[in-house]
Amino acid sequence: MKKEVIGKCPVCQSELKVTEITCKKCKTKISGEFDLCKFCKLDTEQKYFAEVFIKNRGNIKEIEKELGVSYPTVRRLLNEVISSLGYKSQGGAASVNKTEVLEKLSKGEITSDEALKILNED
């Protein structure tokens, strides 16, 4: 079983710092205060979603199919990952890009019912 560094304190959810790293080969140790990468700050579920998103090249239809969820759920999960990475998530009705929705509809990535539902959120 692969062990990964956790990014948040299990007690208070604050950001953790790495204070020592060791070379597996020569056993050299380096002490200090090191930041974790942004992706280490994602929880297990968010890392899995990011992996599925990347594997499917952001194709929402394929992500929906693989995860067995709806477009709004994919969008919510993506917004959570964006937020956890430290970026402002557009989220909510203000973020509906009508052109993007119509492009997805024309490519068959979403159904007309899904497009209507998304556009009506606006």
KEDO-649211 format. One record per residue (C-alpha): residue number from 1; x, y, z; residue in three letters. Coordinates in Angstrom, 2 decimals. Layout:
KEDO-649211
[node NUM, [X, Y, Z], ala] ...
This chain:
KEDO-649211
[node 1, [0.00, 0.00, 0.00], met] [node 2, [1.40, 3.35, -1.06], lys] [node 3, [1.71, 5.88, 1.76], lys] [node 4, [1.27, 9.54, 0.88], glu] [node 5, [2.06, 12.69, 2.81], val] [node 6, [-1.11, 14.28, 4.13], ile] [node 7, [-1.53, 17.99, 3.47], gly] [node 8, [-3.80, 18.99, 6.36], lys] [node 9, [-3.60, 18.37, 10.09], cys] [node 10, [-6.01, 15.59, 11.05], pro] [node 11, [-6.80, 17.44, 14.30], val] [node 12, [-7.39, 21.08, 13.25], cys] [node 13, [-7.28, 20.93, 9.41], gln] [node 14, [-4.44, 23.50, 9.24], ser] [node 15, [-1.78, 23.26, 6.55], glu] [node 16, [1.13, 20.96, 7.39], leu] [node 17, [4.83, 21.60, 6.71], lys] [node 18, [7.49, 19.01, 5.95], val] [node 19, [10.44, 19.46, 8.29], thr] [node 20, [12.81, 16.68, 7.17], glu] [node 21, [13.46, 14.76, 3.97], ile] [node 22, [15.73, 11.74, 3.55], thr] [node 23, [17.39, 10.20, 0.49], cys] [node 24, [16.35, 6.55, 0.14], lys] [node 25, [19.71, 5.58, -1.38], lys] [node 26, [22.42, 7.33, 0.65], cys] [node 27, [20.32, 8.26, 3.70], lys] [node 28, [21.27, 11.96, 3.51], thr] [node 29, [18.85, 13.97, 5.66], lys] [node 30, [17.86, 17.57, 5.04], ile] [node 31, [16.06, 19.49, 7.77], ser] [node 32, [14.17, 22.72, 7.35], gly] [node 33, [10.66, 23.89, 6.65], glu] [node 34, [9.33, 22.84, 3.26], phe] [node 35, [5.96, 23.54, 1.68], asp] [node 36, [3.96, 20.68, 0.23], leu] [node 37, [2.87, 20.84, -3.39], cys] [node 38, [-0.64, 22.14, -4.02], lys] [node 39, [-1.90, 18.68, -4.95], phe] [node 40, [-0.82, 17.29, -1.56], cys] [node 41, [-3.45, 19.59, -0.05], lys] [node 42, [-6.25, 17.76, -1.86], leu] [node 43, [-8.08, 15.05, 0.03], asp] [node 44, [-8.23, 11.50, -1.38], thr] [node 45, [-11.56, 12.07, -3.14], glu] [node 46, [-10.36, 15.33, -4.72], gln] [node 47, [-7.15, 13.66, -5.94], lys] [node 48, [-9.20, 10.89, -7.52], tyr] [node 49, [-11.47, 13.41, -9.24], phe] [node 50, [-8.44, 15.37, -10.54], ala] [node 51, [-6.95, 12.13, -11.90], glu] [node 52, [-10.22, 11.20, -13.65], val] [node 53, [-10.54, 14.76, -15.01], phe] [node 54, [-7.01, 14.72, -16.44], ile] [node 55, [-7.29, 11.15, -17.77], lys] [node 56, [-10.45, 12.15, -19.65], asn] [node 57, [-8.87, 15.41, -20.87], arg] [node 58, [-11.63, 17.44, -19.22], gly] [node 59, [-14.36, 15.77, -21.31], asn] [node 60, [-17.33, 16.24, -19.01], ile] [node 61, [-19.40, 13.50, -20.65], lys] [node 62, [-16.61, 10.94, -20.10], glu] [node 63, [-16.11, 12.11, -16.52], ile] [node 64, [-19.85, 11.80, -15.85], glu] [node 65, [-19.81, 8.30, -17.29], lys] [node 66, [-16.74, 7.14, -15.34], glu] [node 67, [-17.89, 8.57, -12.02], leu] [node 68, [-21.59, 7.86, -12.57], gly] [node 69, [-22.57, 11.44, -11.72], val] [node 70, [-24.40, 14.34, -13.40], ser] [node 71, [-22.93, 17.47, -15.01], tyr] [node 72, [-23.74, 19.68, -11.98], pro] [node 73, [-21.92, 17.19, -9.72], thr] [node 74, [-18.84, 17.20, -11.97], val] [node 75, [-18.92, 20.99, -11.91], arg] [node 76, [-19.24, 21.06, -8.11], arg] [node 77, [-16.34, 18.61, -7.68], leu] [node 78, [-14.18, 20.64, -10.05], leu] [node 79, [-14.98, 23.84, -8.13], asn] [node 80, [-14.00, 22.10, -4.87], glu] [node 81, [-10.65, 21.04, -6.36], val] [node 82, [-10.03, 24.54, -7.74], ile] [node 83, [-10.78, 26.03, -4.33], ser] [node 84, [-8.57, 23.50, -2.50], ser] [node 85, [-5.69, 24.35, -4.83], leu] [node 86, [-5.97, 27.94, -3.61], gly] [node 87, [-7.70, 29.49, -6.61], tyr] [node 88, [-10.99, 31.32, -6.62], lys] [node 89, [-13.69, 29.06, -7.95], ser] [node 90, [-16.20, 30.87, -10.11], gln] [node 91, [-18.97, 28.51, -8.94], gly] [node 92, [-22.62, 29.42, -8.81], gly] [node 93, [-24.88, 30.90, -11.45], ala] [node 94, [-22.53, 33.75, -12.33], ala] [node 95, [-20.05, 31.30, -13.84], ser] [node 96, [-22.33, 29.87, -16.54], val] [node 97, [-20.65, 30.50, -19.88], asn] [node 98, [-23.44, 30.23, -22.46], lys] [node 99, [-21.03, 29.82, -25.37], thr] [node 100, [-19.26, 26.96, -23.60], glu] [node 101, [-22.57, 25.25, -22.83], val] [node 102, [-23.66, 25.55, -26.48], leu] [node 103, [-20.30, 24.20, -27.68], glu] [node 104, [-20.63, 21.20, -25.36], lys] [node 105, [-24.16, 20.64, -26.65], leu] [node 106, [-23.05, 20.81, -30.30], ser] [node 107, [-20.20, 18.34, -29.60], lys] [node 108, [-22.62, 15.94, -27.91], gly] [node 109, [-20.84, 16.27, -24.56], glu] [node 110, [-24.11, 17.19, -22.86], ile] [node 111, [-27.76, 16.60, -23.73], thr] [node 112, [-30.24, 19.35, -24.56], ser] [node 113, [-31.93, 18.76, -21.19], asp] [node 114, [-28.60, 19.20, -19.39], glu] [node 115, [-27.87, 22.35, -21.41], ala] [node 116, [-31.25, 23.80, -20.48], leu] [node 117, [-30.74, 22.96, -16.82], lys] [node 118, [-27.31, 24.65, -16.81], ile] [node 119, [-28.54, 27.72, -18.67], leu] [node 120, [-31.54, 28.04, -16.36], asn] [node 121, [-29.16, 28.20, -13.38], glu] [node 122, [-28.01, 31.54, -14.78], asp] 
